[in-house]
């Protein structure tokens, strides 16, 4: 469901606010940074396996990992961006 919502909203943004859509697209492609301590058990295990295969040291609690946004997080990021845009537009209209 989030995937469909995301695709629909991004298509509208690309048509109406292409700069905002490009910024969101870049952010979502980058992923989000989380500390090693906050990784879920599955994510930690997966990363530990990849690091071991590459003969690299294990991910520590203070290390930072980049993980993809979940479907819900993508929709939330878009919502926050649209709220910020609306607040900025409103504030600019209120300015003398």
C-alpha positions as CSV (number, residue, x, y, z in Angstrom):
1,X,0.0,0.0,0.0
2,X,2.8,2.5,0.9
3,X,4.5,1.7,-2.4
4,X,1.4,2.6,-4.4
5,X,1.0,5.8,-2.3
6,X,4.6,6.7,-2.7
7,X,4.5,6.2,-6.5
8,X,1.3,8.2,-6.9
9,X,2.5,11.1,-4.8
10,X,6.0,11.2,-6.4
11,X,4.4,11.3,-9.9
12,X,2.3,14.3,-8.8
13,X,5.3,16.0,-7.2
14,X,7.4,15.5,-10.4
15,X,4.7,17.2,-12.4
16,X,4.0,20.1,-9.9
17,X,7.2,20.5,-7.9
18,X,10.0,18.9,-9.8
19,X,12.8,20.4,-7.6
20,X,11.2,19.0,-4.4
21,X,10.6,15.6,-6.1
22,X,14.3,15.5,-7.1
23,X,15.4,16.3,-3.6
24,X,13.2,13.6,-2.1
25,X,14.4,11.1,-4.7
26,X,18.0,11.8,-3.8
27,X,17.4,11.5,-0.1
28,X,15.5,8.3,-0.5
29,X,18.2,6.8,-2.7
30,X,20.9,7.7,-0.1
31,X,19.0,5.9,2.7
32,X,19.1,6.8,6.3
33,X,22.0,6.7,8.7
34,X,21.6,4.8,11.9
35,X,24.0,3.8,14.6
36,X,25.1,0.2,14.8
37,X,23.4,0.0,18.1
38,X,20.0,0.9,16.6
39,X,20.1,-1.7,13.8
40,X,17.5,-4.4,14.1
41,X,18.8,-7.9,14.8
42,X,18.2,-9.0,11.2
43,X,19.9,-6.0,9.8
44,X,22.9,-6.4,12.2
45,X,23.2,-10.1,11.3
46,X,23.1,-9.4,7.5
47,X,25.7,-6.6,7.8
48,X,27.9,-8.8,10.0
49,X,27.9,-11.5,7.4
50,X,28.8,-9.1,4.6
51,X,31.6,-7.5,6.6
52,X,32.9,-11.0,7.5
53,X,32.9,-12.0,3.8
54,X,34.8,-8.9,2.9
55,X,37.3,-9.5,5.8
56,X,36.4,-6.3,7.5
57,X,35.9,-5.7,11.3
58,X,32.5,-6.1,12.8
59,X,30.1,-3.2,13.0
60,X,30.4,-1.6,16.5
61,X,27.7,0.0,18.5
62,X,29.1,3.5,17.8
63,X,29.6,2.8,14.0
64,X,27.0,4.3,11.6
65,X,25.3,2.2,8.9
66,X,23.2,3.4,6.0
67,X,19.9,1.5,5.5
68,X,17.1,2.0,3.0
69,X,13.9,3.7,4.1
70,X,11.0,1.5,4.6
71,X,7.8,2.1,2.7
72,X,6.2,3.8,5.7
73,X,9.3,5.9,6.2
74,X,9.3,7.0,2.5
75,X,5.7,8.2,2.8
76,X,6.5,10.0,6.1
77,X,9.4,11.7,4.5
78,X,7.2,13.0,1.7
79,X,4.6,14.1,4.2
80,X,7.1,16.1,6.2
81,X,8.5,17.7,3.1
82,X,5.0,18.8,2.0
83,X,4.2,20.2,5.4
84,X,7.4,22.2,5.4
85,X,6.7,23.4,1.9
86,X,3.2,24.5,3.0
87,X,4.4,26.2,6.1
88,X,7.1,28.1,4.1
89,X,4.6,29.2,1.5
90,X,2.2,30.4,4.2
91,X,4.9,32.3,6.0
92,X,6.0,34.0,2.8
93,X,2.5,35.2,2.2
94,X,2.2,36.5,5.8
95,X,5.5,38.5,5.5
96,X,5.1,42.2,4.8
